Amino acid sequence: MAEELRVSRSCSIPLSELRWRFSGPGGPGGSHANTSNTRVELVFNAASSPSLGPRQRARVVARLGPTVRVVASEHRSQARNRQAALDRLAARLAAALARPRPRVPTRPTEESRRRRLEAKRRRSQLKASRRSPAL
């Protein structure tokens, strides 16, 4: 396993900043489920992480909160659940760090303007047909 979690090209988090917690899986099970702590909970404190820059920290805290928590319990082995939790945390952090593309305003086309005016005309005629005739 690597010594750091690679989130993006500009962001990587040392594994020493992550807190691991292990417990037995919930629900019914046989003797394996009753004796193995395969459920993995991974907690990352984004608010006090020195590996995030100030802008990155602000973006993660605004989108995910000061602590990011992921749980993995779908596999029978703790090692596979550990990897699933790391992958899930990396995906959540990468999504939080992604900057939305700025919208480039465009002008409406001639056809869209014509359709809009035609729809307004039809709606106006429908409402006019409901009115009682003028006396």
Secondary structure, DSSP 8 states (H G I E B T S, - for coil): --SEEEEETTEEEEGGGEEEEEE--SS---HHHHH---EEEEEEE-TT-TTS-HHHHHHHHHHH-SEEEEEE-SSSSHHHHHHHHHHHHHHHHHHHH------------HHHHHHHHHHHHHHHHHHHHHS----
